[in-house]
């Protein structure tokens, strides 16, 4: 049974999510501020965290940053703010999804299931054996989840690693947006945000000169090519 941590200072929202999550068969622990969530994560293993942004004591962004120092538990961020800056900031911290309030509890549960499925698949892939890709100064160690450019190791978010790895393994192919969202995020596109575009933007920024390898295919999606 998956164990979820729900973090929101509004108890009504926690209770609502808990009701739907327990119906889906998840075990639930609730926290009501970022500091409490941080302390719980130090003592307990959770399979996924649903974290609000605006909270007392310690906001969601700060709490995720602190938690990421000692664990890589998948995180779905909740926020009443849907600006691109907030989403980018969250993805830079390594969150896996960003849901804007008000939200559909049923859709949230679909996103939870998708993130858990993807997280489980990634863990299995990492046990499959060493596999290294090299193109000029770009080196990608799939097994070790290490990406280096000209000898300098990059610090990518979990989802940036997943996206880059998938594109490299399918290099030369025009990958549609739906395919990338389905295979990398594990769900069909809900149309709620620009998750894929935001991650591609962040990934290109990290890759520097090798950003040119991620080519936009107009009307389709993206392609990784050895330019």
Residue pairs with C-beta under 8 A, 6 or more apart in sequence:
1 25
1 26
1 27
2 25
2 26
2 27
2 47
2 48
2 116
3 26
3 27
3 28
3 29
3 44
3 45
3 46
3 47
4 21
4 26
4 27
4 28
4 29
4 46
4 47
4 48
4 49
4 50
4 112
5 29
5 30
5 31
5 37
5 40
5 41
5 44
5 46
5 48
5 49
5 50
6 14
6 17
6 18
6 21
6 28
6 29
6 30
6 31
6 50
7 30
7 31
7 32
7 33
7 34
7 36
7 37
7 49
7 50
7 51
7 52
7 55
7 60
7 63
8 14
8 17
8 32
8 50
8 52
8 55
8 78
9 32
9 33
9 52
9 54
9 55
9 56
10 52
11 30
11 32
13 52
13 78
14 30
14 32
16 105
17 50
17 105
17 108
18 28
18 30
19 105
20 105
20 106
20 108
20 109
21 28
21 109
21 112
22 28
24 109
24 112
24 113
26 112
29 40
29 44
29 46
31 37
31 40
32 55
33 55
33 56
33 57
33 58
34 51
34 55
34 57
34 58
34 59
34 60
34 62
34 63
35 57
35 58
35 63
36 57
37 49
37 51
37 58
37 63
37 67
38 58
38 63
38 66
38 67
40 46
41 49
41 67
41 70
41 71
41 73
42 70
45 73
46 73
47 73
47 74
47 116
47 119
48 73
48 74
48 75
48 76
48 112
48 115
48 116
48 119
49 64
49 67
49 73
49 74
49 75
49 76
50 75
50 76
50 78
50 108
50 112
51 60
51 63
51 64
51 75
51 76
51 77
51 78
51 95
52 60
52 77
52 78
52 79
53 59
53 60
53 61
53 77
53 78
53 79
53 80
53 81
53 86
53 90
54 60
54 79
54 80
54 81
55 63
58 66
60 77
60 78
60 79
61 89
61 90
61 93
64 75
64 77
64 90
64 93
64 94
64 95
65 93
67 73
67 75
68 93
68 94
72 94
72 158
74 96
74 115
74 116
74 119
74 158
75 94
75 95
75 96
75 97
76 95
76 96
76 97
76 98
76 99
76 108
76 111
76 112
76 115
77 90
77 95
77 97
77 98
77 99
78 99
78 101
78 103
79 86
79 98
79 99
79 100
79 101
80 100
80 101
81 100
82 100
82 193
84 194
84 198
86 98
87 98
87 193
87 194
87 195
87 198
88 198
88 201
88 202
90 98
91 98
91 157
91 159
91 160
91 198
91 199
91 202
92 157
92 202
93 157
94 157
94 158
94 159
95 157
95 159
96 115
96 118
96 119
96 158
96 159
96 185
97 111
97 115
97 185
97 195
98 193
98 195
99 107
99 108
99 111
99 192
100 192
100 193
107 190
107 192
110 187
110 190
111 187
111 190
113 187
114 185
114 186
114 187
115 185
115 186
117 186
118 162
118 184
118 185
118 186
121 186
122 158
122 162
125 142
126 143
126 145
128 143
129 143
130 141
130 142
130 143
130 144
131 141
131 142
131 143
132 139
132 140
132 141
132 142
132 143
133 139
133 140
133 142
133 168
134 140
135 210
135 213
135 226
136 210
137 149
137 150
137 151
137 209
137 210
138 147
138 148
138 149
138 207
138 210
138 213
139 146
139 147
139 148
139 149
140 146
140 147
140 148
140 164
140 165
140 168
141 147
142 165
145 161
146 153
147 153
147 154
147 156
147 161
147 164
148 154
149 207
149 208
149 209
149 210
154 206
154 207
155 206
156 164
156 203
156 206
157 202
159 184
159 185
159 199
160 199
160 202
160 203
160 206
162 184
163 180
163 184
163 199
163 200
163 203
164 203
166 175
166 180
166 183
166 184
167 175
167 180
167 214
167 222
167 223
167 224
168 224
170 224
171 223
171 224
171 225
171 226
172 223
172 224
172 225
173 223
174 217
174 220
174 221
174 222
174 223
175 217
175 220
175 221
175 222
175 223
176 220
176 221
177 189
177 196
177 220
177 221
178 188
178 189
178 221
179 221
180 196
180 221
180 222
181 187
181 188
181 189
181 195
181 196
182 188
182 189
185 195
196 221
200 214
200 222
203 211
203 214
204 211
204 214
205 211
207 213
207 214
212 227
213 224
213 225
213 226
213 227
214 222
214 223
214 224
215 222
215 223
215 224
215 225
215 227
216 222
217 223
